Amino acid sequence: MSEPVELNSADFWPEGAGEDDEAYLANWFVRPGSPVRKGTALCEIQVLKATLDVESPVGGHLEEVLVEEGGTFRKGTILARLRPEG
């Protein structure tokens, strides 16, 4: 079984946002256990005055959500774990 892949906010942190800036997790589009394809929009975050969709880096299943809707986080926070196919 493949090892989980961590969805780390550092991997998509927008340029211009500092490490101490707080981001807000506005919405999860996918629920734990749901299948995802690489590039599927998983969630929507807001940082500074920007809103962006975070895409899945792998195909597989969303295994676990670590930051709930309405939660805040900083750069480097693990938002979720995905279980890759295969």
C-alpha positions as CSV (number, residue, x, y, z in Angstrom):
1,M,0.0,0.0,0.0
2,S,1.3,3.5,-0.9
3,E,2.4,5.9,1.8
4,P,0.1,8.9,2.4
5,V,1.0,12.2,0.7
6,E,0.8,15.2,2.9
7,L,-0.9,18.4,1.5
8,N,1.6,20.9,2.9
9,S,0.6,24.6,2.7
10,A,4.3,25.5,2.0
11,D,3.9,23.8,-1.4
12,F,1.3,26.3,-2.6
13,W,1.9,29.3,-0.4
14,P,1.4,32.4,-2.5
15,E,4.3,34.7,-3.3
16,G,4.1,37.9,-1.3
17,A,2.6,36.1,1.7
18,G,5.0,35.8,4.6
19,E,5.5,32.7,6.8
20,D,3.8,34.5,9.7
21,D,0.7,35.5,7.7
22,E,-2.4,33.5,8.6
23,A,-4.5,31.8,6.0
24,Y,-8.1,30.7,6.4
25,L,-9.5,27.5,5.1
26,A,-12.9,28.6,3.6
27,N,-14.2,25.3,2.1
28,W,-13.4,21.7,1.5
29,F,-14.7,20.5,-1.9
30,V,-13.9,16.9,-1.2
31,R,-14.7,14.8,1.9
32,P,-12.5,12.2,3.5
33,G,-12.7,8.8,1.7
34,S,-13.6,10.5,-1.6
35,P,-11.6,9.6,-4.7
36,V,-9.6,12.4,-6.3
37,R,-7.6,12.8,-9.5
38,K,-4.4,14.8,-9.8
39,G,-5.4,18.4,-10.3
40,T,-8.8,18.1,-8.6
41,A,-9.6,21.2,-6.5
42,L,-9.6,19.9,-2.9
43,C,-10.2,23.1,-0.9
44,E,-10.4,26.9,-1.1
45,I,-8.1,29.0,1.1
46,Q,-7.8,32.7,1.7
47,V,-4.5,34.4,2.5
48,L,-3.9,38.1,2.5
49,K,-6.7,39.3,0.1
50,A,-6.3,36.4,-2.3
51,T,-8.6,33.4,-2.6
52,L,-7.2,30.3,-4.2
53,D,-8.2,26.7,-4.9
54,V,-5.7,24.0,-3.7
55,E,-5.4,21.1,-6.1
56,S,-4.5,17.5,-5.4
57,P,-0.9,16.7,-6.2
58,V,-1.7,13.0,-6.8
59,G,-4.6,10.8,-7.8
60,G,-6.1,8.6,-5.1
61,H,-8.3,9.2,-2.1
62,L,-8.5,12.0,0.5
63,E,-7.6,10.1,3.6
64,E,-7.7,12.6,6.4
65,V,-8.5,16.4,6.8
66,L,-6.3,18.0,9.4
67,V,-7.5,21.6,9.2
68,E,-11.3,22.0,9.3
69,E,-13.4,24.6,7.4
70,G,-13.2,27.9,9.2
71,G,-9.7,27.0,10.6
72,T,-6.6,29.2,10.3
73,F,-3.1,28.0,9.5
74,R,0.4,29.3,8.6
75,K,2.9,28.3,6.0
76,G,4.1,24.8,6.5
77,T,0.9,23.4,8.0
78,I,-0.2,20.0,6.8
79,L,-3.9,20.5,5.7
80,A,-4.7,16.9,4.8
81,R,-3.3,13.5,3.9
82,L,-4.0,11.7,0.6
83,R,-3.6,8.0,-0.2
84,P,-2.2,7.7,-3.7
85,E,-3.5,5.1,-6.2
86,G,-1.5,1.9,-6.4
